């Protein structure tokens, strides 16, 4: 399956061959490189962007300063996206200003920094000790959320965000990251879109928007980010920061599709529940809901198709096929002789996200239009479902999409991308894994590779991200929130 790939012009290969070989990367099909921003995004101050992150915030011997400095300097680090990292760091820095020295957000960020430092340096005692700060921050946050004067503050927003990221790093329980992200989602919705027009609040929404949408998909609940006022805010973001790279416009339009999809998934789940009840003699399927959901699903699939067609020429520049460097293999040899390579991690994220949304929408369309498929939900993630004819009929449509995602894993896990690549590939990898049989060769390989992320990176949740019980456990826990919102 070809994805945004064109045959390379011979003169382009000649121009790039020497430079690419010197760096040890596969050869691209175009001499056009992704142009980074030459100025800060609109609204990001010179302090937060140009002077942005000092190489060290620490005074020698002060551990917390060391941990925070390391977090700010490397958490979102990627050699191809220094400007993107600087935008993400704005809210980190805001938590550490003098006037917030003893705030809940500062405490929560210190807990995250400590856990991250310990995980990256394989110092388990530091990770263990970070749990004490985590507990203090959680108790302080609980009080802040009950206080009507604090619940909508930046301090509360940043604290919830830090504790959510703490769970991705430390993984106190398999589903804690989903519960924390759910709390973040409620806080963001409570504040309203008007409060996210300036930095550093804007930076939190920009960096956490995808995680909020993933949480909504996992719980099969529509997201407020798909409402018109929030979609309009995203469009305003794009207008405030005029496209300075060829990837800005496709990113904006793809996120708009992403924001709508959780609502369609919720409606598909409702129809499934109605079918289950009807099969036992209770009630009927709401045909009006079925009709509107079918129309919405068709619209999503059409939008994804149009997106690919619209931006295919852009991605022909930034994406190409290359021989595997060795990660995409097992003891029997190469699983994918060629993988996808990119000019930047942003380009890789876009192609992978598109394939992920297309895979998810395709699966949901099968569920909606195939009652026998639907009656296997939510057990379709279990081994029992793989013996059904519905699954056999479904495989030919999902295997190519799952393979696109798998062929992006190697690029995402390159050392140059620090832990950012691993962070962005986990959700797509889970969907690719659950779309196929567990015993398939590529599925066994993917489980082995993703579990290595927990050991080599700073993402403890990777250890259980492919587990069969993750989704259902998260949905069972969804009724009891980590925090009760005022």
Secondary structure as GFF3:
##gff-version 3
##sequence-region A 1 486
A	DSSP	alpha_helix	10	23	.	.	.	ID=ss1
A	DSSP	alpha_helix	46	49	.	.	.	ID=ss2
A	DSSP	alpha_helix	63	74	.	.	.	ID=ss3
A	DSSP	alpha_helix	82	95	.	.	.	ID=ss4
A	DSSP	three_ten_helix	98	100	.	.	.	ID=ss5
A	DSSP	alpha_helix	104	120	.	.	.	ID=ss6
A	DSSP	alpha_helix	124	146	.	.	.	ID=ss7
A	DSSP	alpha_helix	154	170	.	.	.	ID=ss8
A	DSSP	alpha_helix	176	191	.	.	.	ID=ss9
A	DSSP	three_ten_helix	193	196	.	.	.	ID=ss10
A	DSSP	alpha_helix	201	219	.	.	.	ID=ss11
A	DSSP	three_ten_helix	224	226	.	.	.	ID=ss12
A	DSSP	alpha_helix	228	240	.	.	.	ID=ss13
A	DSSP	alpha_helix	247	279	.	.	.	ID=ss14
A	DSSP	alpha_helix	287	310	.	.	.	ID=ss15
A	DSSP	alpha_helix	312	318	.	.	.	ID=ss16
A	DSSP	beta_strand	319	323	.	.	.	ID=ss17
A	DSSP	beta_strand	329	330	.	.	.	ID=ss18
A	DSSP	beta_strand	333	334	.	.	.	ID=ss19
A	DSSP	beta_strand	338	342	.	.	.	ID=ss20
A	DSSP	alpha_helix	345	369	.	.	.	ID=ss21
A	DSSP	alpha_helix	371	374	.	.	.	ID=ss22
A	DSSP	three_ten_helix	379	381	.	.	.	ID=ss23
A	DSSP	three_ten_helix	383	387	.	.	.	ID=ss24
A	DSSP	alpha_helix	389	412	.	.	.	ID=ss25
A	DSSP	three_ten_helix	415	417	.	.	.	ID=ss26
A	DSSP	alpha_helix	420	435	.	.	.	ID=ss27
A	DSSP	alpha_helix	441	456	.	.	.	ID=ss28
A	DSSP	three_ten_helix	460	463	.	.	.	ID=ss29
A	DSSP	alpha_helix	470	477	.	.	.	ID=ss30
###
